Amino acid sequence: MACFADHRVPKAGRYSHGFTSIPKSIYWAIVTMTTVGYGDISPQTTLGQVLASLIMILGFGIIAVPTGIVTAELSRDRGLRVSTRACLQCSAEGHEVDAEYCKYCGAKL
């Protein structure tokens, strides 16, 4: 039945997907992956699509880079508060700097 329906569709209008060139396909991929969307106003020329793609990628970097920096600083700050003292009872490490008792077995450090 699918083969019959396939042959009944006119050949001329069957592949109207809009990908007429590789640059248009790359533009579509960038717009999709950056989740910008297509909207009702979008560039129609290749130059406009190239500029829009560069702005989208630059905008993504403007958000991603500071997020990574803040996350790295928070991680580094957390790592400084952990000591390397080992518990005499269970030999566990990684206690807080101001800890008096082992967080695993409860013995005095």
N, CA, C and O atoms as a DFTB+ gen file, in Angstrom:
436 C
 N C O
     1  1       0.823      -1.178       0.000
     2  2       0.000       0.000       0.000
     3  2       0.880       1.259       0.000
     4  3       0.573       2.238      -0.681
     5  1       1.984       1.223       0.776
     6  2       2.885       2.375       0.817
     7  2       3.522       2.611      -0.548
     8  3       3.686       3.757      -0.966
     9  1       3.880       1.535      -1.243
    10  2       4.462       1.681      -2.577
    11  2       3.448       2.283      -3.540
    12  3       3.801       3.115      -4.376
    13  1       2.207       1.871      -3.428
    14  2       1.157       2.408      -4.291
    15  2       0.972       3.903      -4.025
    16  3       0.850       4.692      -4.962
    17  1       0.951       4.293      -2.742
    18  2       0.780       5.699      -2.394
    19  2       1.985       6.518      -2.854
    20  3       1.836       7.669      -3.263
    21  1       3.170       5.930      -2.789
    22  2       4.379       6.626      -3.204
    23  2       4.348       6.937      -4.695
    24  3       4.791       8.006      -5.114
    25  1       3.841       6.036      -5.478
    26  2       3.790       6.258      -6.926
    27  2       2.690       7.230      -7.313
    28  3       2.738       7.803      -8.401
    29  1       1.711       7.429      -6.461
    30  2       0.613       8.330      -6.772
    31  2       0.975       9.797      -6.503
    32  3       0.316      10.694      -7.027
    33  1       2.013      10.053      -5.693
    34  2       2.418      11.420      -5.370
    35  2       3.186      11.992      -6.553
    36  3       4.078      11.332      -7.085
    37  1       2.854      13.212      -6.974
    38  2       3.598      13.808      -8.095
    39  2       5.076      13.978      -7.749
    40  3       5.417      14.376      -6.635
    41  1       5.939      13.680      -8.695
    42  2       7.387      13.709      -8.467
    43  2       7.918      15.133      -8.283
    44  3       8.886      15.328      -7.548
    45  1       7.320      16.117      -8.920
    46  2       7.863      17.472      -8.906
    47  2       7.825      18.106      -7.518
    48  3       8.801      18.742      -7.119
    49  1       6.744      17.957      -6.776
    50  2       6.617      18.630      -5.488
    51  2       6.907      17.746      -4.301
    52  3       6.624      18.131      -3.167
    53  1       7.457      16.584      -4.526
    54  2       7.615      15.634      -3.432
    55  2       8.753      16.011      -2.486
    56  3       8.612      15.822      -1.277
    57  1       9.847      16.523      -2.971
    58  2      11.006      16.804      -2.130
    59  2      11.155      18.304      -1.896
    60  3      12.151      18.898      -2.310
    61  1      10.206      18.903      -1.256
    62  2      10.277      20.345      -0.983
    63  2      10.678      20.559       0.474
    64  3       9.888      21.059       1.275
    65  1      11.900      20.181       0.809
    66  2      12.376      20.282       2.179
    67  2      13.103      21.587       2.455
    68  3      13.302      21.922       3.623
    69  1      13.505      22.333       1.451
    70  2      14.148      23.621       1.650
    71  2      15.664      23.595       1.664
    72  3      16.287      24.657       1.670
    73  1      16.283      22.415       1.669
    74  2      17.738      22.324       1.660
    75  2      18.220      22.368       0.211
    76  3      18.368      21.337      -0.445
    77  1      18.458      23.579      -0.267
    78  2      18.859      23.740      -1.663
    79  2      20.370      23.818      -1.822
    80  3      20.883      23.699      -2.935
    81  1      21.089      24.018      -0.718
    82  2      22.551      24.087      -0.787
    83  2      23.138      23.685       0.567
    84  3      22.429      23.607       1.570
    85  1      24.425      23.437       0.571
    86  2      25.098      23.061       1.819
    87  2      25.117      24.229       2.812
    88  3      24.890      23.995       3.999
    89  1      25.377      25.476       2.389
    90  2      25.315      26.576       3.364
    91  2      23.940      26.714       4.024
    92  3      23.862      27.003       5.218
    93  1      22.871      26.514       3.279
    94  2      21.530      26.586       3.874
    95  2      21.329      25.454       4.877
    96  3      20.665      25.636       5.897
    97  1      21.897      24.296       4.590
    98  2      21.801      23.166       5.517
    99  2      22.598      23.438       6.786
   100  3      22.155      23.100       7.883
   101  1      23.770      24.047       6.642
   102  2      24.583      24.392       7.814
   103  2      23.859      25.440       8.656
   104  3      23.844      25.350       9.883
   105  1      23.261      26.434       7.997
   106  2      22.482      27.448       8.719
   107  2      21.351      26.789       9.506
   108  3      21.136      27.119      10.672
   109  1      20.638      25.873       8.885
   110  2      19.544      25.164       9.567
   111  2      20.076      24.409      10.788
   112  3      19.451      24.430      11.848
   113  1      21.227      23.745      10.644
   114  2      21.798      22.980      11.754
   115  2      22.202      23.903      12.904
   116  3      21.969      23.571      14.066
   117  1      22.798      25.047      12.601
   118  2      23.207      25.980      13.651
   119  2      21.993      26.545      14.367
   120  3      21.980      26.624      15.596
   121  1      20.975      26.938      13.617
   122  2      19.760      27.478      14.229
   123  2      19.101      26.426      15.110
   124  3      18.582      26.748      16.179
   125  1      19.117      25.180      14.672
   126  2      18.504      24.108      15.451
   127  2      19.310      23.800      16.702
   128  3      18.738      23.687      17.786
   129  1      20.625      23.663      16.576
   130  2      21.451      23.268      17.724
   131  2      21.593      24.372      18.767
   132  3      21.764      24.074      19.949
   133  1      21.526      25.631      18.363
   134  2      21.600      26.717      19.338
   135  2      20.233      27.039      19.916
   136  3      20.114      27.939      20.747
   137  1      19.212      26.330      19.497
   138  2      17.816      26.487      19.943
   139  2      17.317      27.916      19.809
   140  3      16.507      28.371      20.616
   141  1      17.795      28.626      18.791
   142  2      17.319      29.975      18.527
   143  2      15.923      29.920      17.929
   144  3      15.067      30.741      18.259
   145  1      15.694      28.957      17.054
   146  2      14.388      28.840      16.412
   147  2      14.378      29.566      15.087
   148  3      15.359      30.204      14.705
   149  1      13.286      29.467      14.405
   150  2      13.198      30.016      13.052
   151  2      12.403      31.311      13.013
   152  3      12.706      32.178      12.193
   153  1      11.411      31.475      13.855
   154  2      10.679      32.727      13.964
   155  2      10.048      33.190      12.668
   156  3      10.176      32.539      11.631
   157  1       9.374      34.310      12.736
   158  2       8.723      34.845      11.545
   159  2       9.631      35.799      10.785
   160  3       9.359      36.113       9.626
   161  1      10.702      36.266      11.414
   162  2      11.663      37.141      10.743
   163  2      13.011      36.434      10.769
   164  3      13.588      36.221      11.836
   165  1      13.503      36.077       9.608
   166  2      14.791      35.397       9.518
   167  2      15.504      35.854       8.256
   168  3      14.855      36.242       7.285
   169  1      16.838      35.814       8.258
   170  2      17.587      36.265       7.081
   171  2      17.331      35.362       5.874
   172  3      17.243      34.142       6.007
   173  1      17.216      35.966       4.714
   174  2      16.937      35.221       3.490
   175  2      18.172      35.045       2.616
   176  3      18.265      34.076       1.863
   177  1      19.116      35.971       2.709
   178  2      20.313      35.878       1.868
   179  2      21.375      35.030       2.557
   180  3      21.341      34.836       3.772
   181  1      22.311      34.531       1.770
   182  2      23.392      33.714       2.324
   183  2      24.259      34.536       3.272
   184  3      24.657      34.040       4.326
   185  1      24.557      35.785       2.915
   186  2      25.355      36.649       3.786
   187  2      24.639      36.878       5.116
   188  3      25.265      36.820       6.174
   189  1      23.354      37.134       5.069
   190  2      22.580      37.323       6.295
   191  2      22.566      36.079       7.159
   192  3      22.637      36.166       8.385
   193  1      22.476      34.925       6.526
   194  2      22.474      33.676       7.283
   195  2      23.842      33.399       7.896
   196  3      23.928      32.870       9.004
   197  1      24.914      33.753       7.186
   198  2      26.264      33.580       7.733
   199  2      26.450      34.487       8.947
   200  3      26.944      34.043       9.984
   201  1      26.057      35.755       8.824
   202  2      26.180      36.681       9.950
   203  2      25.323      36.234      11.131
   204  3      25.768      36.290      12.278
   205  1      24.103      35.793      10.858
   206  2      23.233      35.314      11.934
   207  2      23.836      34.089      12.611
   208  3      23.756      33.957      13.832
   209  1      24.435      33.195      11.836
   210  2      25.069      32.004      12.409
   211  2      26.232      32.386      13.311
   212  3      26.382      31.833      14.401
   213  1      27.060      33.334      12.862
   214  2      28.185      33.782      13.687
   215  2      27.706      34.416      14.988
   216  3      28.288      34.185      16.048
   217  1      26.650      35.213      14.907
   218  2      26.105      35.843      16.110
   219  2      25.537      34.790      17.060
   220  3      25.690      34.906      18.276
   221  1      24.883      33.764      16.513
   222  2      24.333      32.695      17.358
   223  2      25.445      31.950      18.084
   224  3      25.342      31.689      19.283
   225  1      26.506      31.608      17.361
   226  2      27.618      30.875      17.975
   227  2      28.331      31.762      18.996
   228  3      28.705      31.289      20.069
   229  1      28.522      33.033      18.677
   230  2      29.147      33.968      19.609
   231  2      28.291      34.126      20.867
   232  3      28.818      34.148      21.979
   233  1      26.988      34.236      20.693
   234  2      26.086      34.343      21.841
   235  2      26.129      33.109      22.716
   236  3      26.073      33.207      23.942
   237  1      26.227      31.956      22.094
   238  2      26.334      30.704      22.851
   239  2      27.616      30.705      23.674
   240  3      27.613      30.279      24.829
   241  1      28.711      31.180      23.087
   242  2      29.981      31.252      23.805
   243  2      29.954      32.266      24.935
   244  3      30.582      32.057      25.973
   245  1      29.231      33.361      24.744
   246  2      29.132      34.383      25.785
   247  2      28.420      33.824      27.015
   248  3      28.714      34.235      28.138
   249  1      27.504      32.909      26.819
   250  2      26.810      32.282      27.948
   251  2      27.644      31.138      28.524
   252  3      27.743      31.005      29.744
   253  1      28.239      30.319      27.672
   254  2      28.912      29.102      28.129
   255  2      30.230      29.381      28.854
   256  3      30.525      28.725      29.853
   257  1      31.009      30.319      28.384
   258  2      32.327      30.570      28.979
   259  2      32.211      31.090      30.415
   260  3      32.869      30.539      31.298
   261  1      31.407      32.125      30.692
   262  2      31.286      32.553      32.094
   263  2      30.696      31.470      33.002
   264  3      31.070      31.372      34.171
   265  1      29.792      30.671      32.481
   266  2      29.236      29.578      33.277
   267  2      30.327      28.593      33.664
   268  3      30.371      28.136      34.806
   269  1      31.202      28.263      32.734
   270  2      32.315      27.367      33.032
   271  2      33.286      27.963      34.032
   272  3      33.794      27.253      34.901
   273  1      33.550      29.258      33.922
   274  2      34.471      29.919      34.852
   275  2      33.899      29.909      36.268
   276  3      34.607      29.597      37.226
   277  1      32.620      30.253      36.396
   278  2      31.986      30.264      37.719
   279  2      31.974      28.865      38.314
   280  3      32.257      28.695      39.500
   281  1      31.653      27.867      37.508
   282  2      31.624      26.489      37.995
   283  2      33.008      26.031      38.443
   284  3      33.137      25.372      39.474
   285  1      34.031      26.371      37.684
   286  2      35.396      25.988      38.058
   287  2      35.817      26.652      39.364
   288  3      36.461      26.019      40.200
   289  1      35.461      27.916      39.546
   290  2      35.810      28.612      40.789
   291  2      35.083      28.011      41.984
   292  3      35.669      27.857      43.056
   293  1      33.813      27.672      41.805
   294  2      33.069      27.046      42.902
   295  2      33.660      25.689      43.253
   296  3      33.746      25.332      44.428
   297  1      34.064      24.938      42.249
   298  2      34.674      23.627      42.494
   299  2      36.015      23.774      43.202
   300  3      36.324      23.020      44.125
   301  1      36.801      24.736      42.771
   302  2      38.109      24.960      43.389
   303  2      37.940      25.385      44.842
   304  3      38.684      24.931      45.711
   305  1      36.972      26.248      45.111
   306  2      36.718      26.705      46.470
   307  2      36.291      25.547      47.366
   308  3      36.696      25.481      48.526
   309  1      35.496      24.655      46.850
   310  2      35.052      23.498      47.631
   311  2      36.227      22.571      47.920
   312  3      36.303      21.997      49.007
   313  1      37.128      22.417      46.984
   314  2      38.278      21.544      47.171
   315  2      39.250      22.064      48.213
   316  3      39.967      21.273      48.824
   317  1      39.296      23.368      48.434
   318  2      40.220      23.931      49.416
   319  2      39.767      23.679      50.850
   320  3      40.585      23.727      51.769
   321  1      38.487      23.412      51.057
   322  2      37.970      23.228      52.407
   323  2      38.098      21.797      52.918
   324  3      37.707      21.519      54.051
   325  1      38.631      20.892      52.118
   326  2      38.759      19.493      52.510
   327  2      40.212      19.215      52.873
   328  3      41.126      19.555      52.122
   329  1      40.413      18.595      54.031
   330  2      41.779      18.296      54.466
   331  2      42.166      16.878      54.058
   332  3      41.336      16.088      53.609
   333  1      43.430      16.589      54.225
   334  2      43.919      15.244      53.896
   335  2      44.188      14.422      55.152
   336  3      44.841      13.380      55.093
   337  1      43.679      14.897      56.288
   338  2      43.859      14.133      57.525
   339  2      43.149      12.795      57.411
   340  3      42.029      12.720      56.905
   341  1      43.790      11.757      57.875
   342  2      43.200      10.421      57.852
   343  2      42.731      10.044      59.251
   344  3      43.358      10.395      60.250
   345  1      41.632       9.332      59.300
   346  2      41.093       8.835      60.565
   347  2      41.986       7.696      61.063
   348  3      42.408       6.842      60.284
   349  1      42.269       7.694      62.361
   350  2      43.118       6.646      62.927
   351  2      42.391       5.307      63.011
   352  3      43.032       4.257      63.003
   353  1      41.058       5.332      63.091
   354  2      40.280       4.099      63.214
   355  2      40.049       3.426      61.856
   356  3      40.363       2.249      61.676
   357  1      39.485       4.203      60.885
   358  2      39.082       3.592      59.600
   359  2      39.943       4.034      58.418
   360  3      39.721       3.565      57.301
   361  1      40.904       4.907      58.625
   362  2      41.820       5.424      57.594
   363  2      41.123       6.208      56.488
   364  3      41.667       6.345      55.392
   365  1      39.928       6.724      56.761
   366  2      39.200       7.523      55.766
   367  2      39.803       8.918      55.682
   368  3      40.235       9.478      56.690
   369  1      39.829       9.475      54.475
   370  2      40.340      10.827      54.244
   371  2      39.233      11.697      53.677
   372  3      38.143      11.210      53.377
   373  1      39.516      12.992      53.530
   374  2      38.565      13.901      52.903
   375  2      37.626      14.560      53.893
   376  3      36.498      14.898      53.536
   377  1      38.062      14.751      55.124
   378  2      37.236      15.409      56.131
   379  2      37.321      16.926      55.971
   380  3      38.272      17.441      55.383
   381  1      36.335      17.627      56.490
   382  2      36.369      19.087      56.493
   383  2      37.554      19.546      57.340
   384  3      38.014      18.819      58.220
   385  1      38.041      20.751      57.070
   386  2      39.210      21.273      57.771
   387  2      38.934      21.410      59.268
   388  3      39.808      21.121      60.086
   389  1      37.734      21.845      59.632
   390  2      37.419      22.069      61.039
   391  2      36.740      20.870      61.709
   392  3      36.196      21.007      62.805
   393  1      36.766      19.703      61.070
   394  2      36.116      18.516      61.639
   395  2      36.898      17.999      62.841
   396  3      38.129      17.983      62.837
   397  1      36.170      17.581      63.861
   398  2      36.793      16.997      65.047
   399  2      36.606      15.489      65.091
   400  3      37.376      14.780      65.739
   401  1      35.568      14.995      64.393
   402  2      35.266      13.569      64.399
   403  2      35.179      13.056      62.961
   404  3      34.851      13.815      62.049
   405  1      35.467      11.797      62.762
   406  2      35.407      11.164      61.443
   407  2      33.959      11.105      60.975
   408  3      33.070      10.730      61.740
   409  1      33.723      11.470      59.732
   410  2      32.353      11.451      59.216
   411  2      31.901      10.052      58.817
   412  3      30.729       9.858      58.496
   413  1      32.792       9.082      58.830
   414  2      32.430       7.711      58.463
   415  2      32.222       6.815      59.686
   416  3      31.234       6.085      59.768
   417  1      33.175       6.877      60.649
   418  2      33.061       5.968      61.803
   419  2      32.778       6.697      63.112
   420  3      32.398       6.060      64.095
   421  1      32.955       8.014      63.150
   422  2      32.654       8.786      64.354
   423  2      33.799       8.892      65.348
   424  3      33.625       9.482      66.414
   425  1      34.949       8.346      65.037
   426  2      36.099       8.412      65.953
   427  2      36.692       9.812      65.956
   428  3      36.565      10.546      64.975
   429  1      37.339      10.184      67.051
   430  2      37.971      11.503      67.152
   431  2      39.190      11.549      66.235
   432  3      39.995      10.618      66.199
   433  1      39.311      12.658      65.492
   434  2      40.437      12.825      64.559
   435  2      41.675      13.298      65.289
   436  3      42.720      13.493      64.668
